[in-house]
């Protein structure tokens, strides 16, 4: 296999020591990182050498919650509260989705994620075989699950459970290990306790984690108390969900007792700060979660509620909004925000032995940022500050996953971008005119 050295850059490792290596280099071979440090003198020992010309190289970003097909609904139902948005706008048009819609909606989101530096994403939806095929073709990494809304007949619920189980079993480990799977009850308010228990049992049988929406709105919490006598966290604990590795999306309305439960079971949290703000769902108590040792990662949610998948926007928001809300300028510094999108993201997906930081032996998932712009000047100051407070996903110029280039000099190498744009516009015109 080709031994490649990328050198003469600033390497942001996102490891435990928060190392930043100036005049740095990273070597890759057979998809793995074999060296991280200062540019070596033995560059001639490598079959391929790439001069970074001072650019920034850091781990690929990790988006821990989303619904990629919903890129087709960007701008379709804005400025509505969550319940009305779902019931009156989103769910009716989603009912028209089919495998072809899933395919091209997934491609559109993956193009956007490649262009803005996300190498790994979580997806919860249906028609997941199509999503997995697009992940496989595009070369990026996906943690995928067939989300189950169990509001239909018993026959329909049984069919969805079987479909989700088969997907989780058949796709786990595919795409040279880039595709991994989970089981996913949509939420406590769309799945009754007995049905969630069945999903937990399947999760145990398949040895895969659980992903679920939880405590996104006050109304959802109140409904849970009215129906089941408990707030969602205690409710899911009693059902046995947290006995399995669990990633919850949102966790906006959780109290101190509930945060203690999340910490006790090492439940991972995907903080979707922009989507929660846009839907007026609220602001999650992230300070308390971090203080109690809860792993907090970043997610965009869908393009219909965000309205983009640029994790750099989440980085800035998580680093500034909580400061303003809690009147504490030291809260969630730039380094912590970046870890949420890299190292903590990998931990939230149980992939931290493979990705999330640039260390020897890990898989070579990384991005390169064009530093030759006003947003990264002057070079004498903290490059992580520049990334978090003034950078943008649009500054990403190169992406590698498992050591393979996915984008070079802002040119996508694995996806026909022009074809994607044509197909998504054709499909949406058709759906809207039905």
PLY file of the C-alpha trace (Angstrom):
ply
format ascii 1.0
element vertex 434
property float x
property float y
property float z
element edge 433
property int vertex1
property int vertex2
end_header
0.00 0.00 0.00
1.05 3.57 -0.66
2.74 5.36 2.24
1.56 8.99 2.21
2.93 11.94 4.15
1.09 15.25 4.45
3.51 17.83 5.83
4.17 21.52 6.48
0.80 22.19 8.08
-0.71 22.91 11.46
-2.03 19.64 12.90
-4.86 19.91 15.44
-4.99 16.47 17.01
-8.09 16.73 19.28
-6.41 14.21 21.57
-6.37 14.21 25.38
-3.47 16.70 25.44
-5.12 19.14 22.97
-1.90 19.04 20.97
-1.37 21.51 18.16
1.66 20.67 16.01
3.11 23.55 14.02
5.17 22.62 10.97
3.33 19.36 11.49
2.87 16.21 9.48
0.67 13.15 9.40
1.50 9.86 7.71
-1.04 7.31 6.54
-0.73 3.77 5.28
-3.43 1.20 4.56
-6.07 3.62 5.85
-4.41 4.08 9.24
-2.43 6.90 10.81
1.21 5.84 11.26
2.74 9.14 12.37
1.66 12.48 13.85
4.25 15.08 14.73
6.64 17.63 13.34
7.55 17.36 9.68
10.24 14.66 9.49
13.48 14.89 7.57
12.88 11.57 5.79
10.14 12.75 3.42
11.80 10.81 0.60
10.92 7.57 2.38
7.27 8.10 1.45
5.81 7.17 -1.93
3.45 10.16 -1.88
4.11 13.52 -0.24
1.63 16.38 -0.04
2.70 19.88 0.99
-0.02 21.44 3.15
1.45 24.92 2.66
0.57 25.91 6.20
-3.08 24.82 6.05
-4.92 23.36 9.06
-5.45 19.61 9.30
-7.84 18.21 11.91
-10.09 15.19 12.50
-13.21 14.97 10.38
-16.27 16.34 12.17
-18.90 13.97 13.55
-22.61 14.78 13.32
-24.41 12.65 15.91
-28.04 13.22 14.91
-29.86 13.84 11.66
-32.23 12.70 8.95
-30.41 13.04 5.63
-33.39 12.54 3.31
-35.00 15.64 4.78
-32.55 17.80 2.86
-35.34 17.75 0.26
-37.53 19.69 2.72
-35.10 22.53 3.35
-37.18 25.73 3.38
-40.46 23.83 3.05
-41.99 24.41 6.51
-40.13 27.09 8.42
-41.13 29.19 11.43
-43.58 26.76 13.04
-43.61 25.05 16.47
-42.47 21.42 16.45
-45.87 19.72 16.78
-47.50 21.81 14.05
-44.38 21.57 11.87
-44.42 17.76 12.07
-48.15 17.10 11.81
-49.15 19.71 9.22
-46.07 20.05 7.03
-43.46 17.33 7.42
-45.31 14.06 8.02
-47.80 14.51 5.14
-45.09 15.01 2.51
-42.82 12.38 4.07
-45.62 9.89 3.45
-44.88 10.34 -0.27
-41.19 9.45 0.09
-39.99 6.30 -1.68
-36.60 4.66 -2.27
-35.71 7.01 -5.12
-36.51 10.05 -2.97
-34.40 8.53 -0.20
-31.48 7.98 -2.53
-31.24 11.51 -3.89
-32.11 13.21 -0.61
-29.27 11.26 0.98
-26.88 12.22 -1.79
-27.76 15.90 -1.34
-27.00 15.79 2.38
-23.80 13.85 1.89
-22.58 16.34 -0.70
-23.21 19.09 1.84
-21.46 17.20 4.63
-18.42 16.47 2.48
-18.20 20.12 1.48
-18.40 21.29 5.11
-16.10 18.78 6.78
-18.33 16.07 8.26
-16.79 12.65 7.74
-19.17 10.71 10.02
-22.90 11.13 10.58
-25.81 9.49 12.37
-29.05 8.94 10.50
-32.44 7.84 11.79
-35.19 7.44 9.17
-36.78 4.88 6.85
-35.76 3.54 3.42
-32.43 3.05 5.15
-31.08 0.55 2.61
-30.90 3.44 0.16
-29.07 5.63 2.67
-26.56 2.87 3.35
-25.91 2.38 -0.36
-25.18 6.09 -0.77
-22.83 6.04 2.24
-21.03 3.06 0.72
-20.66 4.76 -2.66
-19.66 8.16 -1.33
-16.90 6.81 0.89
-17.84 8.61 4.12
-18.88 7.01 7.41
-22.41 6.49 8.74
-23.96 5.22 11.98
-27.39 4.29 10.66
-30.73 3.14 12.06
-34.24 2.60 10.79
-36.29 4.93 13.00
-39.61 3.47 14.10
-42.72 5.56 14.64
-45.09 3.02 16.17
-48.44 4.77 15.84
-50.05 2.37 13.35
-51.62 -1.07 13.52
-50.00 -4.03 15.24
-49.24 -5.49 11.82
-47.52 -2.27 10.73
-45.50 -2.11 13.96
-44.38 -5.70 13.51
-43.33 -4.97 9.94
-41.31 -1.91 10.95
-39.56 -3.79 13.76
-38.62 -6.60 11.40
-37.37 -4.11 8.81
-35.28 -2.24 11.41
-33.83 -5.48 12.76
-32.89 -6.79 9.33
-31.27 -3.50 8.41
-29.23 -3.35 11.62
-28.08 -6.94 11.14
-27.29 -6.85 7.43
-25.51 -3.49 7.19
-23.47 -3.49 10.40
-19.79 -3.49 9.43
-20.40 -3.01 5.71
-18.52 -0.50 3.53
-15.15 -1.67 4.85
-16.42 -1.02 8.36
-17.55 2.55 7.61
-21.21 1.60 8.12
-22.35 0.66 11.60
-25.90 0.39 12.88
-28.23 0.98 15.82
-31.83 0.23 16.76
-34.09 3.24 17.01
-37.49 3.78 18.59
-38.37 7.27 17.35
-39.38 8.69 20.74
-41.33 7.84 23.92
-44.33 9.76 22.57
-44.45 7.74 19.32
-43.66 4.29 20.76
-45.46 2.66 23.68
-43.39 1.05 26.47
-44.11 -2.51 25.38
-42.94 -1.79 21.87
-39.81 0.01 23.06
-39.02 -3.08 25.16
-39.17 -5.20 22.02
-36.68 -2.86 20.33
-34.39 -3.09 23.36
-34.51 -6.89 23.13
-33.48 -6.72 19.47
-30.67 -4.35 20.40
-29.39 -6.89 22.91
-29.66 -9.75 20.40
-27.73 -7.82 17.74
-25.30 -6.18 20.18
-25.94 -2.71 18.75
-26.73 0.57 20.56
-30.04 2.41 20.78
-30.75 5.89 19.39
-33.88 7.82 20.39
-35.33 11.35 20.47
-35.95 12.41 24.05
-37.23 15.46 25.97
-37.07 17.82 23.02
-40.04 19.97 24.10
-41.88 20.83 27.30
-45.09 19.48 25.76
-43.42 16.13 25.14
-42.32 15.88 28.77
-45.77 16.82 30.06
-47.41 14.28 27.77
-45.08 11.56 29.05
-45.98 12.37 32.66
-49.69 12.35 31.83
-49.54 9.04 29.94
-47.01 7.07 31.97
-46.58 8.88 35.28
-42.92 9.68 34.74
-40.72 12.15 32.90
-39.02 10.63 29.82
-35.63 9.87 31.40
-37.08 7.90 34.32
-39.58 6.31 31.95
-36.84 5.02 29.62
-34.74 3.88 32.58
-37.62 1.76 33.91
-38.26 0.23 30.48
-34.61 -0.86 30.41
-33.45 1.28 27.49
-30.40 2.59 29.33
-29.16 -0.90 30.12
-28.04 -0.87 26.50
-25.55 1.69 25.13
-27.81 4.63 24.31
-27.52 7.88 22.37
-30.34 10.36 22.99
-31.04 13.29 20.71
-31.92 16.67 22.24
-32.36 16.19 26.02
-33.43 19.83 26.18
-35.82 19.56 29.11
-34.01 17.42 31.68
-33.73 18.25 35.37
-30.91 17.55 37.81
-32.25 14.14 38.80
-32.52 13.14 35.16
-28.97 14.30 34.39
-27.79 12.10 37.27
-29.55 9.14 35.64
-27.97 9.90 32.26
-24.55 10.05 33.92
-25.17 6.84 35.89
-25.87 4.84 32.73
-23.29 6.68 30.58
-26.04 7.76 28.20
-24.63 9.86 25.35
-26.31 13.13 24.33
-26.52 14.71 20.89
-26.90 18.45 21.42
-28.78 19.94 18.45
-28.51 23.56 19.45
-29.53 25.31 16.20
-32.50 23.05 15.45
-33.71 23.41 19.03
-33.49 27.19 18.76
-35.21 27.38 15.39
-38.12 25.22 16.57
-38.25 27.17 19.87
-37.79 23.93 21.78
-35.41 25.44 24.31
-31.78 25.27 25.39
-30.36 22.09 26.91
-28.53 22.38 30.29
-25.18 21.48 28.82
-23.09 22.96 31.64
-24.68 20.58 34.15
-24.27 17.62 31.81
-20.58 18.29 31.31
-20.03 18.86 35.03
-21.61 15.48 35.78
-19.54 13.65 33.17
-22.18 13.15 30.48
-20.69 12.83 27.00
-22.14 15.68 24.94
-21.68 15.67 21.17
-23.08 17.86 18.40
-25.81 17.16 15.87
-27.49 19.30 13.26
-30.81 17.45 13.11
-32.29 17.72 9.62
-31.93 20.36 6.94
-35.64 20.98 7.39
-35.16 22.25 10.94
-31.66 23.70 10.87
-31.48 24.50 7.77
-28.03 23.18 6.90
-25.60 20.48 7.94
-22.57 22.71 8.51
-21.25 21.58 11.89
-19.04 24.65 12.06
-22.22 26.63 12.76
-23.01 24.30 15.67
-19.46 24.77 16.93
-19.83 28.52 17.17
-23.33 28.40 18.64
-22.44 25.92 21.36
-19.41 28.01 22.29
-21.27 31.33 22.51
-24.94 30.74 23.32
-24.39 29.00 26.64
-22.01 31.80 27.66
-24.76 34.36 27.08
-27.52 32.35 28.73
-25.49 31.62 31.86
-23.57 34.92 31.94
-20.25 33.08 32.04
-17.68 33.87 29.35
-15.53 30.89 30.42
-18.24 28.31 29.71
-17.57 25.91 26.80
-14.34 27.31 25.43
-13.26 26.83 21.82
-11.26 23.69 22.60
-14.24 22.02 24.31
-16.57 22.96 21.46
-14.22 21.38 18.93
-13.94 18.22 21.03
-17.74 17.97 21.00
-17.59 17.75 17.21
-14.67 15.32 17.11
-13.47 13.29 20.09
-16.72 13.44 22.06
-18.66 12.69 18.89
-16.65 9.51 18.40
-17.25 8.56 22.04
-20.99 9.17 21.58
-20.99 6.63 18.74
-18.70 4.10 20.45
-16.17 4.66 17.66
-13.45 6.42 19.66
-11.06 3.51 19.14
-11.18 4.32 15.40
-11.85 8.02 14.88
-12.33 11.39 16.58
-8.68 12.30 17.14
-5.45 12.14 15.15
-3.40 9.43 16.83
-1.20 6.60 15.58
-3.27 3.49 14.96
-6.57 5.27 14.37
-8.25 5.40 10.99
-7.25 8.32 8.79
-10.44 10.41 8.78
-9.44 14.06 8.52
-10.12 17.35 6.80
-7.90 20.19 5.60
-8.89 23.84 6.02
-7.75 26.58 3.67
-5.93 28.93 6.01
-5.30 31.54 3.34
-8.31 33.70 4.12
-9.03 36.61 6.46
-10.88 34.40 8.94
-7.68 32.60 9.99
-5.42 35.65 10.35
-3.19 36.34 12.08
-1.51 32.93 12.20
0.21 33.85 15.45
-2.98 33.31 17.47
-4.92 30.21 18.50
-5.99 28.26 15.38
-8.77 26.50 17.31
-10.25 29.89 18.20
-10.17 30.81 14.52
-11.90 27.53 13.58
-14.67 27.84 16.17
-15.37 31.57 16.28
-14.65 32.73 12.73
-14.37 29.65 10.53
-16.94 28.00 8.28
-17.46 24.61 6.74
-17.06 26.33 3.41
-13.35 26.71 4.22
-12.84 22.93 3.96
-10.75 22.13 0.89
-9.87 18.42 1.31
-11.39 15.40 3.02
-9.98 11.93 3.65
-11.81 8.92 5.08
-9.86 5.76 5.89
-6.94 7.44 4.15
-8.80 7.82 0.85
-9.43 11.27 -0.64
-13.14 12.11 -0.85
-12.64 15.75 -1.83
-9.51 17.45 -3.17
-9.20 21.20 -3.72
-12.99 21.45 -3.20
-13.67 18.97 -6.01
-15.80 15.99 -4.99
-14.23 12.71 -6.11
-16.92 10.15 -5.31
-20.24 11.87 -6.09
-21.57 13.51 -9.27
-22.65 16.77 -7.67
-24.33 18.22 -10.76
-26.43 15.07 -11.20
-27.51 15.25 -7.54
-28.80 18.81 -7.93
-30.71 17.91 -11.08
-32.36 14.87 -9.50
-33.45 16.52 -6.23
-35.13 19.38 -8.06
-36.85 16.99 -10.47
-38.10 14.83 -7.59
-39.44 17.70 -5.51
-41.30 19.24 -8.44
-42.94 15.86 -8.95
-43.88 15.42 -5.27
-45.33 18.90 -4.93
-47.41 18.56 -8.09
-49.00 15.22 -7.16
0 1
1 2
2 3
3 4
4 5
5 6
6 7
7 8
8 9
9 10
10 11
11 12
12 13
13 14
14 15
15 16
16 17
17 18
18 19
19 20
20 21
21 22
22 23
23 24
24 25
25 26
26 27
27 28
28 29
29 30
30 31
31 32
32 33
33 34
34 35
35 36
36 37
37 38
38 39
39 40
40 41
41 42
42 43
43 44
44 45
45 46
46 47
47 48
48 49
49 50
50 51
51 52
52 53
53 54
54 55
55 56
56 57
57 58
58 59
59 60
60 61
61 62
62 63
63 64
64 65
65 66
66 67
67 68
68 69
69 70
70 71
71 72
72 73
73 74
74 75
75 76
76 77
77 78
78 79
79 80
80 81
81 82
82 83
83 84
84 85
85 86
86 87
87 88
88 89
89 90
90 91
91 92
92 93
93 94
94 95
95 96
96 97
97 98
98 99
99 100
100 101
101 102
102 103
103 104
104 105
105 106
106 107
107 108
108 109
109 110
110 111
111 112
112 113
113 114
114 115
115 116
116 117
117 118
118 119
119 120
120 121
121 122
122 123
123 124
124 125
125 126
126 127
127 128
128 129
129 130
130 131
131 132
132 133
133 134
134 135
135 136
136 137
137 138
138 139
139 140
140 141
141 142
142 143
143 144
144 145
145 146
146 147
147 148
148 149
149 150
150 151
151 152
152 153
153 154
154 155
155 156
156 157
157 158
158 159
159 160
160 161
161 162
162 163
163 164
164 165
165 166
166 167
167 168
168 169
169 170
170 171
171 172
172 173
173 174
174 175
175 176
176 177
177 178
178 179
179 180
180 181
181 182
182 183
183 184
184 185
185 186
186 187
187 188
188 189
189 190
190 191
191 192
192 193
193 194
194 195
195 196
196 197
197 198
198 199
199 200
200 201
201 202
202 203
203 204
204 205
205 206
206 207
207 208
208 209
209 210
210 211
211 212
212 213
213 214
214 215
215 216
216 217
217 218
218 219
219 220
220 221
221 222
222 223
223 224
224 225
225 226
226 227
227 228
228 229
229 230
230 231
231 232
232 233
233 234
234 235
235 236
236 237
237 238
238 239
239 240
240 241
241 242
242 243
243 244
244 245
245 246
246 247
247 248
248 249
249 250
250 251
251 252
252 253
253 254
254 255
255 256
256 257
257 258
258 259
259 260
260 261
261 262
262 263
263 264
264 265
265 266
266 267
267 268
268 269
269 270
270 271
271 272
272 273
273 274
274 275
275 276
276 277
277 278
278 279
279 280
280 281
281 282
282 283
283 284
284 285
285 286
286 287
287 288
288 289
289 290
290 291
291 292
292 293
293 294
294 295
295 296
296 297
297 298
298 299
299 300
300 301
301 302
302 303
303 304
304 305
305 306
306 307
307 308
308 309
309 310
310 311
311 312
312 313
313 314
314 315
315 316
316 317
317 318
318 319
319 320
320 321
321 322
322 323
323 324
324 325
325 326
326 327
327 328
328 329
329 330
330 331
331 332
332 333
333 334
334 335
335 336
336 337
337 338
338 339
339 340
340 341
341 342
342 343
343 344
344 345
345 346
346 347
347 348
348 349
349 350
350 351
351 352
352 353
353 354
354 355
355 356
356 357
357 358
358 359
359 360
360 361
361 362
362 363
363 364
364 365
365 366
366 367
367 368
368 369
369 370
370 371
371 372
372 373
373 374
374 375
375 376
376 377
377 378
378 379
379 380
380 381
381 382
382 383
383 384
384 385
385 386
386 387
387 388
388 389
389 390
390 391
391 392
392 393
393 394
394 395
395 396
396 397
397 398
398 399
399 400
400 401
401 402
402 403
403 404
404 405
405 406
406 407
407 408
408 409
409 410
410 411
411 412
412 413
413 414
414 415
415 416
416 417
417 418
418 419
419 420
420 421
421 422
422 423
423 424
424 425
425 426
426 427
427 428
428 429
429 430
430 431
431 432
432 433
